[in-house]
Amino acid sequence: MTVTEAAQTTNQAFVLHPGGTFTFEERSIPTLQSDRDVIVRVMATGLCGSDVHYWQHGRIGPYVVEGPITLGHESTGVVVESGSGVQGLAVGDRVALEPGIACNTCNHCRNGRYNLCKAMRFAATPPYDGTLATYYRLPAECCFKLPPHISMRDGTLIEPLSVAVHSCRLAGFMQDKSVIIFGAGPVGLLCCAVARAFGASTVVAVDVVPARLASAVKYGATHTYQMSDETADKNAVDLLAAAGLDGADVALDATGAEPCLNCGILALAQGGTFIQVGLGKPNLSVPVGQICDKEIVFKGSFRYGPGDFKLAIGLLDSRRIRLDGLVTHEFPFGQAEDAFKNVAGRGGIKSVIYGPDVDEEEARASLV
């Protein structure tokens, strides 16, 4: 069955132009490029901080908006066309999209670290278009069936959940460990949930916004700490005291803010592990002496790799992680720019944009 036989015959896209202006445009409908490809009708897309950053600043590091680009990469949809070689997926399946296509031939790909592939074509990363459109093409292995109890709306959180899974896996064995997580936005909250699912006995959520800290308790945090304007040393001492810790085994920073990074390093125990998840300024001042004195393991975390989406789906399928309440704002496709403004204004936790002509009630409903 082809796209034209299955659904609409137009592909509406929400397009960002250099300088920060948006337009709605009709683009050509994507076609199968191999017998392993599928075409997905996009039902819902969550907005990420990177989408907003491209809109407001026109670049993230070396990735620059030099021409029109469709943003969006946290999406769910329905398979409307599949290649002859596709197995395990059928037209009509509800899927979460892993929105990056690696080359599968370079050393990083062959060694199981395809997230580091230099030829990666990642949705909404210039110059590659994203998923804020009617249709999107991906290899079948980048599409994961949604558990029946997960709606298309909440399924948009599987992509950031996979980011959280990847960063927590980088931290190593978490059973009975103490974990500090800086930032109680969507990724930070999901890191709290994953850390608890991985067996952490203490999970401390850190933020400057009391309402976000209140949310963290619902998603796995055992303790919360509101960062103050005091020095990193003072915040580290107060944080550990609030959680009843002498030092933490693991710290994950989902903010990219220098005070959080410094506080996390100071709060770690000897031999602790620090994972940098969020991005802020490209060059920060860090207490290198503490890293050396404590022999801290410091790792960067980039997107997700083999098995992360599958594990994220498994955690949802087993109900060890729940997504209820994380989506706080919903927008029809025609109000996509309002969604960007809402995220820029730090409204709620997660904002979702429904695809063109999507039945919103259907997107909110699970199958069970």
Solvent accessible surface area in square Angstrom, and as a share of the most:
residue,aa,sasa,rsa
1,M,140,0.63
2,T,57,0.33
3,V,5,0.03
4,T,81,0.47
5,E,126,0.56
6,A,39,0.30
7,A,36,0.28
8,Q,44,0.20
9,T,89,0.52
10,T,48,0.28
11,N,9,0.04
12,Q,54,0.24
13,A,2,0.01
14,F,2,0.01
15,V,0,0.00
16,L,1,0.00
17,H,41,0.18
18,P,66,0.41
19,G,85,0.82
20,G,20,0.19
21,T,85,0.50
22,F,26,0.11
23,T,55,0.32
24,F,100,0.42
25,E,54,0.24
26,E,116,0.52
27,R,68,0.25
28,S,100,0.64
29,I,40,0.20
30,P,32,0.20
31,T,85,0.50
32,L,54,0.27
33,Q,120,0.53
34,S,50,0.32
35,D,76,0.39
36,R,107,0.39
37,D,4,0.02
38,V,0,0.00
39,I,0,0.00
40,V,1,0.00
41,R,46,0.17
42,V,2,0.01
43,M,9,0.04
44,A,0,0.00
45,T,1,0.01
46,G,0,0.00
47,L,5,0.02
48,C,34,0.21
49,G,52,0.50
50,S,34,0.22
51,D,0,0.00
52,V,10,0.06
53,H,75,0.33
54,Y,10,0.04
55,W,42,0.15
56,Q,98,0.43
57,H,116,0.52
58,G,23,0.22
59,R,118,0.43
60,I,41,0.21
61,G,49,0.47
62,P,111,0.70
63,Y,84,0.32
64,V,47,0.27
65,V,11,0.07
66,E,146,0.66
67,G,28,0.27
68,P,79,0.50
69,I,4,0.02
70,T,3,0.01
71,L,1,0.01
72,G,0,0.00
73,H,12,0.06
74,E,3,0.02
75,S,3,0.02
76,T,0,0.00
77,G,0,0.00
78,V,32,0.18
79,V,0,0.00
80,V,10,0.06
81,E,27,0.12
82,S,39,0.25
83,G,7,0.07
84,S,113,0.73
85,G,36,0.35
86,V,23,0.13
87,Q,164,0.73
88,G,62,0.60
89,L,23,0.11
90,A,55,0.43
91,V,63,0.36
92,G,45,0.43
93,D,33,0.17
94,R,33,0.12
95,V,0,0.00
96,A,1,0.01
97,L,1,0.01
98,E,11,0.05
99,P,0,0.00
100,G,7,0.07
101,I,21,0.11
102,A,13,0.10
103,C,46,0.28
104,N,76,0.39
105,T,107,0.62
106,C,40,0.24
107,N,120,0.62
108,H,72,0.32
109,C,17,0.10
110,R,182,0.66
111,N,113,0.58
112,G,37,0.35
113,R,134,0.49
114,Y,46,0.18
115,N,11,0.05
116,L,57,0.28
117,C,8,0.05
118,K,198,0.84
119,A,58,0.45
120,M,24,0.11
121,R,101,0.37
122,F,12,0.05
123,A,1,0.01
124,A,3,0.02
125,T,14,0.08
126,P,15,0.09
127,P,109,0.68
128,Y,81,0.31
129,D,57,0.30
130,G,3,0.03
131,T,0,0.00
132,L,3,0.01
133,A,7,0.06
134,T,1,0.00
135,Y,4,0.01
136,Y,31,0.12
137,R,54,0.20
138,L,1,0.01
139,P,8,0.05
140,A,16,0.12
141,E,92,0.41
142,C,13,0.08
143,C,10,0.06
144,F,45,0.19
145,K,104,0.44
146,L,14,0.07
147,P,6,0.04
148,P,65,0.41
149,H,40,0.18
150,I,12,0.06
151,S,6,0.04
152,M,5,0.02
153,R,51,0.19
154,D,15,0.08
155,G,1,0.01
156,T,1,0.01
157,L,0,0.00
158,I,0,0.00
159,E,10,0.05
160,P,2,0.01
161,L,0,0.00
162,S,0,0.00
163,V,25,0.15
164,A,0,0.00
165,V,0,0.00
166,H,26,0.12
167,S,0,0.00
168,C,0,0.00
169,R,112,0.41
170,L,44,0.22
171,A,12,0.09
172,G,39,0.38
173,F,152,0.63
174,M,3,0.01
175,Q,85,0.38
176,D,102,0.53
177,K,68,0.29
178,S,10,0.06
179,V,0,0.00
180,I,0,0.00
181,I,0,0.00
182,F,0,0.00
183,G,8,0.08
184,A,1,0.01
185,G,12,0.11
186,P,28,0.18
187,V,43,0.24
188,G,1,0.01
189,L,0,0.00
190,L,1,0.01
191,C,0,0.00
192,C,0,0.00
193,A,11,0.09
194,V,0,0.00
195,A,0,0.00
196,R,105,0.38
197,A,13,0.10
198,F,48,0.20
199,G,18,0.18
200,A,2,0.02
201,S,58,0.37
202,T,19,0.11
203,V,0,0.00
204,V,1,0.00
205,A,0,0.00
206,V,0,0.00
207,D,17,0.09
208,V,93,0.53
209,V,56,0.32
210,P,80,0.51
211,A,71,0.55
212,R,46,0.17
213,L,14,0.07
214,A,62,0.48
215,S,17,0.11
216,A,0,0.00
217,V,92,0.53
218,K,155,0.65
219,Y,24,0.09
220,G,19,0.19
221,A,7,0.06
222,T,54,0.31
223,H,62,0.28
224,T,49,0.29
225,Y,27,0.10
226,Q,91,0.41
227,M,17,0.07
228,S,53,0.34
229,D,157,0.82
230,E,100,0.45
231,T,87,0.51
232,A,23,0.18
233,D,87,0.45
234,K,93,0.39
235,N,2,0.01
236,A,4,0.03
237,V,95,0.55
238,D,47,0.24
239,L,0,0.00
240,L,22,0.11
241,A,77,0.59
242,A,57,0.44
243,A,10,0.08
244,G,69,0.66
245,L,36,0.18
246,D,151,0.78
247,G,16,0.15
248,A,0,0.00
249,D,51,0.26
250,V,5,0.03
251,A,0,0.00
252,L,0,0.00
253,D,0,0.00
254,A,25,0.19
255,T,49,0.28
256,G,3,0.03
257,A,40,0.31
258,E,59,0.27
259,P,80,0.50
260,C,16,0.10
261,L,6,0.03
262,N,27,0.14
263,C,0,0.00
264,G,0,0.00
265,I,0,0.00
266,L,37,0.19
267,A,1,0.00
268,L,4,0.02
269,A,30,0.23
270,Q,142,0.63
271,G,52,0.50
272,G,3,0.03
273,T,20,0.12
274,F,0,0.00
275,I,0,0.00
276,Q,24,0.11
277,V,19,0.11
278,G,13,0.13
279,L,147,0.73
280,G,46,0.45
281,K,151,0.64
282,P,131,0.82
283,N,129,0.66
284,L,50,0.25
285,S,75,0.48
286,V,49,0.28
287,P,34,0.21
288,V,84,0.49
289,G,46,0.44
290,Q,57,0.25
291,I,31,0.16
292,C,92,0.55
293,D,117,0.61
294,K,24,0.10
295,E,143,0.64
296,I,14,0.07
297,V,71,0.41
298,F,79,0.33
299,K,75,0.32
300,G,58,0.56
301,S,17,0.11
302,F,78,0.33
303,R,43,0.16
304,Y,5,0.02
305,G,4,0.03
306,P,62,0.39
307,G,39,0.37
308,D,3,0.01
309,F,4,0.02
310,K,149,0.63
311,L,60,0.30
312,A,0,0.00
313,I,24,0.12
314,G,35,0.33
315,L,3,0.02
316,L,0,0.00
317,D,81,0.42
318,S,64,0.41
319,R,111,0.41
320,R,146,0.53
321,I,5,0.03
322,R,137,0.50
323,L,4,0.02
324,D,98,0.51
325,G,51,0.49
326,L,0,0.00
327,V,16,0.09
328,T,59,0.35
329,H,62,0.28
330,E,58,0.26
331,F,27,0.11
332,P,50,0.31
333,F,18,0.08
334,G,58,0.55
335,Q,89,0.39
336,A,0,0.00
337,E,66,0.30
338,D,66,0.34
339,A,0,0.00
340,F,0,0.00
341,K,111,0.47
342,N,31,0.16
343,V,36,0.21
344,A,40,0.31
345,G,60,0.57
346,R,182,0.66
347,G,24,0.23
348,G,34,0.33
349,I,29,0.15
350,K,8,0.04
351,S,2,0.01
352,V,0,0.00
353,I,1,0.00
354,Y,2,0.01
355,G,6,0.06
356,P,7,0.04
357,D,116,0.60
358,V,18,0.10
359,D,80,0.42
360,E,49,0.22
361,E,119,0.54
362,E,100,0.45
363,A,0,0.00
364,R,79,0.29
365,A,53,0.41
366,S,41,0.26
367,L,122,0.61
368,V,123,0.71
